[in-house]
Amino acid sequence: MDTAVKQSPAAADAPGSAAYRNLIVATVGFTLTFWAWNLIAPMSGDYKDRLDLNSFQQSLLVAVPVLVGSLGRIPVGALTDKYGARLMFPVTSALTILPVLLLIPAKNSYGAMLAVGFLLGVGGTTFAIGIPLVNSWFPPAKRGLALGVFGMGMGGVALSGYFTPRIAKHGDNLPFLVVAGALVVYAAFSAVLINDHPGRKVPTDSLAHRLGSAGRLRVTWELSALYAIGFGGIVAFGVYLPTYLKTWYELSPTDAGTKAAGFALVTVIFRPIGGWLSDRVHPALVTSAALGVAALMAIVQAFDPRLDPTGTIALLVMAAGLGTASGSVFALVSQVTPQPKVGSVTGIVGAMGGLGGFVPPLVMGAIYSAKDSYSIGFMLLSDLALAGCVYAYGRMRNVQRDG
């Protein structure tokens, strides 16, 4: 009699404790480095007064680390394909410590702050390290939710916005010392706790060749466009929503900040929901539906409804749609991208998502200056989201993995 116990296919594909350990450690690291990445923005008002900056100089100071962090994901993603997250996560976390500490002596010089902000962009690149790590440890049936959970680390930006100025009340330099100390601890622990999947395929070609190969994949740019709409929309509202609420609805800075924080919280919550849904329904369909919802809510907001309750509901539902789309797009990445190229493709897609967030605020501001109205801006957003909705449904649900 055969007494051997056979595993069911589901049990054989179930992620083990190592998968969940790597997911947790990577998410903590993503959250912490994103907090570091966003250290300047919550203190920008103080820097404006201290350094006597105009609005453009203040905006540039905030934008430099974000732009560098977004573009830096491209080479970091390719390096992760080559060297693995076990090396890249602790190294990148450790490299972020230096600019965090340099913010202390640089605070009295605008030129020095710009230079440190450039270096601080390193903290924004860890997204391109965690995605291929999590992707490799989780089977397709569990991958969407896992990637969505990791994506919640973008909440580090919201944590920074809330806690950094409050910690600073107890000492100007204290936020930087606290974050630097946390990064030291994390870099040490991640070097021990993060492991690359034993079956990880290590590419043998050059960095330039891998980036060129990822760039030649049509899906790289299709996914980049969809992520620029979803995550780019989140970044755009994170940057511009307080200004919009203060200008159009005449809210106080505190009330505008609170409502903007609520918008950010909804996007963080719905990112793993987008991944979870993508494990059960094709991620292209989830992306299409989510962008369709965002388009509809943008149309509602274009008619300038009263903030309570219609405007608030429209903005929060829009946040849910954009958050869901952000999660589902990376579930789609894992389905249509060859495993050895996930890091390189993730770097490009993540970069486009971050950069995509800086065009809408400029457009919204320019339109308001010219027309004294935000309606045209919201209608343009609805058109863009609707285009993404149609493209995700019509094209991306039929894409097969290439290679």
N, C-alpha and C positions, 0 to 999 in steps of 0.2 A: 504493500500500500504506500502510495506517495504522500509523505507527510509534509513536503516542502510547502512553505507559505508563499503564494504568489501575490505580488503587489498589483493592485488595479492600476490602469493607466493614469487615473486621477491621482492616486497616491504616489506613483512614480514621478509625476510632474509637480508634486507639491513642493514649494520652496522650503528649505530647511532652516535651521536656526542661523546658519551663516548668512543666508540671504537677508533675513530680517535684521541681523546685527549690522550688516553693511548698509542697509536702508536707513536704519536709525542714526548711525554714526554719520553717514553722508548728509542726511537731512539737517542734523545739528550743525554740521560744518557749513552747509549752504546758508543756513539761517544766520550763523555768526559772522561769516564773511560778508554777507549782504548787509548786515548791521554796520560793519566796518566801512563797507563801500559807500554807505549813505550817511556817514558821520558829518559831512560838511553841510548838507541841506538843512537839517534842523537848526543849525547854528548860523545860518546865512544872514539872518537879521542882525545878529551880534557882530558878524564880520563886516556887514555893510556900514554899521555905525562906527566900528573901531577903525576901519580903513577908509572911511568916507567914500564908499563906492556908489556909482550910479546903478540904475536898474540893469543895464546891459552887463556891467562888470560883475554884478551879483549873480546874474543868470549864468554867465560864463563860468564862474567859480563852481556853481552847482553842477553844470553840464559836463565839465571836463572829466571827472571820474566816471560818470555814466557812459560817456562816449568811448573812453578808453576801455572800460570794462566790457562794453558790448562788442567792440571790434576785437578785443583780446581773446574773446571766446573762440575765434577762428583758429589761431595757432594752438591755443591750449587744448581744444578738442582734438586736433590732429596729434599733439604730443601725448594725449591720453591714450589714443589708439596705439601708439608706439610703446610707451613706458608704463601704462596702467595707472589706475587711480591710487593704488597703494603707495606709489611714489608721488604722484601729482597732488593729491589732497594735502598731505602734511607739508610738502614743499611750498605750495601756493599759500597755505594758511600762514606758514612761517614768514614768507616774503611780505605778507600783508601787515605784519607787526611793525616793520620799519616805518612805512608812511603814517601809520596810526600814531606812533610816538613822535614823528617829525611834525605833526600838526601842532604840537605844543610850542616849539621854538619858532615855527613859521607864522604864528598867528598875527604878528605885527607887520608883515610884509605881504603885499598882494602878489608880487612876483613869486615869492617863496610858496605861497599858498597854492598858486596855479601849478607849480612844479610838483608839490606834494600831492595835489589832487590827481595829477597825471599818474603818479606811482600808486595812488590809492585805487586806481582802476583795476589793479590786479585782483582785488577782492571780489570784483564782479564777474570773474571768469570761471568760478567754481561750478557754475551751472553746467558747463561743457565737460566737467570731470564726472559729475554725479550721474548724468543721464546714461552714458555708456556703461558705468558701473552697475547701476540698478537694472538696466536693460539686460545685462549678461547674467544676472543672478536669478531673474524671475522668468518662468515659462510664459508663453504667449497668453494663456488664459488668465494670468494674474498680473501681467505686466502693466496694463493700463492704470490700475489702481495704485500699484507700487510707484510708477512714475508720477502719478498725481500727488501721492503723499510726499514724495521728494520735492515736487514743485511747490509745496506749501512753504518751503524754506524762503520763498520770495517774501514771506511775511516778515523777514528780518528788516526789510525797509520800513515797514509799519512800526515794528518794535523800536527801531532807531528813532523814528519820528516822535514816538511817544516818550521814550525813556531818556534819550540823550539830553534834551533840555532840562528835564527834571533832575537828572544826576548832576548836571552842570550847576544847579543852584547850590550844591554843597561844595563846589570848587570848580574853577574854570577848566582845570586840566583833568579832573576826575573821570569824565566819560572816556577819554583816550587811554588813561591808565587801566580802567576797568576792562575795556575791550581788548587792549593789548595783552593784559594778563590772561583773559579768557582764551585768546588765540594761542598763547604759549601752551596752556594746558591742553587745548584741543589738538595742536600740532603733535604733541607728544603722544596723546592717546590714539589719534588716528593712525599714527605710524605703526601702532601695535594692533589695532582693532580692525582696520580695513584690509581686506584681502581681495585680490583680483580672482575672478572665476577660473578654476583650473583648466577649463576648456577654452579660455580666451585665445583667439587667434591674433598673433602678433604680426603686423605688417612688416615687410622687409624693405620696402621702397622708401624713398626720401620723403621728408616733410612736404616739400614743394610738389612732388608727384602725387601724394595723397590728397593734398588740398585741391590740386588741379583735377584729380579724378572725381572727388566729391563735387566740385564745381561743375563738372560736365554732366552730372546726373540731372535729368530734367526735374525729378521729384525734389531735389534740393531746393530749387527756386520756387516750385509750387508750394512746398511746405513753408518756405520762407515768407511767401506772400500771405498765406493763411495765418501764420504766427504773427506777422507784422500787424494784421488786423486785430487778432485776439489779444495777444500780450501787449502789442503796441498801443491798443486802446486802453489797457489797464495802466500802462506807464503814462500815457497822455492825460488820463483823468487824474492820476495821482499827482501829476505836476500842475494841472490847470484847474481842477475842480474847485479848490478853495477860492481861486480868483474869480471863477464864474459865479459861485454862490455869493461871494461878497459884492460883486459888481452888479449882477442881475437881480438877485433877491435881497440885497442890502443886509446880509447877515453880518453879525460881528465876526471878527477873526476866530474867536473861540468856537462859536457855533458852526462856522464854515469848516473849521478843522475837524470838529467832531463828526460832522456828516461825511466829510471826505474819508475819515478813518473808518466809518461804517461801510462806505463803498469798498475800501481796500479789504476790509475783513470779509465781506461777501465774496470777493474774487478769490481770496485765499481758501475759503471753505469750499467753493464750487470747483476749484481745480481738481482735487482728487475725485469729486463726484463725476467730472468729465471723464477721468480715467476709468473709474468704476463702470460707468455706462458703456465705455468703449470695449470693456471686456465682455460685454453682453450683446452689444449691437456694433456693427461696423463703425470704427471711429470717424470715417468720412460722413456717415449719416448723423452722428452726434455733433460733429463740427458744423454741418449744414444747418441742423435745427438750432444750435446755439447761436450761430451768427444771424439766422433768421429772426430769432427773438430779439437780439441786440439791434437789428435794423428796425424792427417794429417800434421798439422803445425810443430809438433815436427820432423817429418820425413823431411820436407823441410829444417828446421834449421840444421838438422844433416849433410846436404850436404854443410854446411858452405857458404851460399850465401853472396853476397855483402850486407852490412847493408842497403844501400840506393839504391833501395827501398825495395828489396825482403826480407831481414832480418827483417827490421822494420815492414813490413806488416805481415810477419809470426808471429812475437812476439806479435803484437797487436791483431791479429785474435785469436792466442792462448789464450791471456788474456781474450778475449770475451768469448771463449768457457769455460774456467775455471770459470769465473765469473757467466756465465749462469748456469753451473752445480752446483755451490755452492748454488744458489737460488733455483733451482729445487729440490735438494736433501731434503731441509727442507720443501718444499711443499709436498714431498713424506712422510716425517716423520709424518706430520699432517694427512695423509690419512691412514697410516698403523699402527699407534701407538694408543693404548687406551688412551683417554684423561687424566685419572688420572696418567698415566705414562709418559706423554710428557716431563715433566721437567727432570725426571731421564734419559730417553732415550736421550734427548737433551744434557744433561751433558756428557754422554759417547761419543756420536757422535761428539760433539764439541771438546772434549778432543782429540779424535783420529785425528780430522782434524788439530788441532794445532800441535800435535806431528808429524803428517805426513809430516809437512813442514821441519823438521830438518834432515830427512834422505837424501833427494835428494842433498842438498848442500854438504854434506859429501861425497856422491858418486861421484858427479861431480868433486869435488876437488881432490879426490883420483885418479879418472880416468885421469884427466888432468896431475897430477903429474907423473903417470905411462906411459901414452901414448902421452902426449903433444897434446891432441885433446879432444874436447868436443863431438865429433860425437857419440861415444858409449853411453854417458850419455843421449843425446837426443833420441837415438833409444830405450834405456830402458824406457824413459818417454813415448814414443809413444806406446811401448808394454803394459805398465801399463794402459794408457788411453784407448787403444783399448780393453783390457780385461774388464775394467769398462763399456765401451760402449756395449759390447756383453752381459755382465751380466745384466745390467740395462734393456736391451731390452728383453732378453730371460727369465729372472726370475722375475724382480721387477714389470713389468707391470701386472703380474697376482697375486701379493700378496694381500691378504685380511686382513683387520684389525683383530687382534687376541685379543678378549676380549673386 
